[in-house]
């Protein structure tokens, strides 16, 4: 039997809901000049904080709203990494002038797909909170992108092996300072400015790490120390691989900031 139109429930229009301020990192900017380019909008919004990037495409998460003909309507959405950037944009950008237009900046609202059910709002917000937290955690595990040909920061640290026998320090622990002073003097005078020296007195391979201020000094250190004889010991020297552990307590070799 055919169902009459009277028996069918009326479809509800998708409703709007607000994400709690503590979790909403999106702003909606309106009254932008119609000739605003995507690059100009990104440059404008970067003034107030780090923008989110799509992890798959690497592009900034912004949206420039267009009409049916593809022309920019003057409205755009921007997603920041941190909520603090939203607060800054609301304070400084809202009511500011951009290319002779007084623009508006406000927290973004989102439209639900399908029927709006107020009972689902807490569930939806919890889902968005978890999703946002994952994004932020992933973004803050970010490392600066290297420029073409740029060397790894870890290569400023040189690992020198076979410098000493750990047993030496059982009887004369003060010898540790003598070794460090010798290495500091030799490296700083012949290679370049040294930031830090670590001597791993319990390591069976007699390891010392030397961190320099630049890569050139580290390279010179390897040339100076590799294959060199010291106290009847043949040394080896190489860049730190960023992974190998040297401390007896199985702690990672600290990478300088």
Helices and strands as residue ranges (DSSP letters): G 5-7, E 16-17, E 26-30, H 38-45, G 46-48, E 62-66, E 72-79, H 83-92, E 97-98, E 101-102, E 104-107, E 110-111, G 118-120, H 121-139, G 153-156, E 157-161, H 168-171, H 175-190, E 194-200, E 207-212, H 215-225, E 229-230, E 233-234, E 236-239
